[in-house]
């Protein structure tokens, strides 16, 4: 009888057994004898594809894997107790896909000479502060961590100068922001080391996103508040200078909002004509749109500090708005120049 285990992506177990619903490898709540046979059959069959395996006892790779392999693949596995991959030399590719680690996982003092992939795995929150790769040498071409939940700390890891470290979609709650900062900082440093320009910006953004601003680092509450506000603006408006498209959209939005405010206040042309939107007037949609374009033009030349002089704002409130937009425009133009130069020299 074929094991009836099937994964979410319809992958099936290809092992056979005499009876039962699932094979001994995929069975939960094993008896003492079954646990002994579980380890025995892994060694006997020299298994390298651990699909749907339930590891109910401590897993020690040095004890289990006493045979040669080209690759190891742990997919849809559950490690109920400690998973120990320490003091081991990985000379073949190793993958962890959709696994659950409900207790400790360790890679202490190991050497990874082949590509390592850890995607869409779940780590118990109680181990999130553990340094799971302490004193581990990563000498492979690619070290990939994508979509993992509660990914623990990565400090203590040692990369070669050729390793491409890919860290994606590993988000953290506010309580563990500092772990996100540590992990994305490590990724940023490695990306800069190998000149991985494609990912540097992504890591920089998330490293600063998870940067925790502590009240105790500031002399007074005013300085702390200003730092929090500036950090929020830098993150949301332009991703700390790495999301230029987002920065551009915010620039267009600012110009458009000021254009609407000017339309309510009104401007005077060089011929003395006052242009202002009057809600009581029966203007068609086309006329309103044409008027808005005129004010959008005025907002652009104000924002850019060009100031052709063919239109002047009306009233004190209007003048204050112009001053405010000019200030924003000068600031953003300076930031744009800095970002472009940064990209060129990168």
Order of alpha helices (4+ residues) and beta strands (2+ residues): alpha-beta-beta-beta-alpha-beta-beta-beta-beta-beta-beta-beta-beta-beta-beta-beta-beta-beta-beta-alpha-alpha-alpha-alpha-beta-beta-alpha-beta-alpha
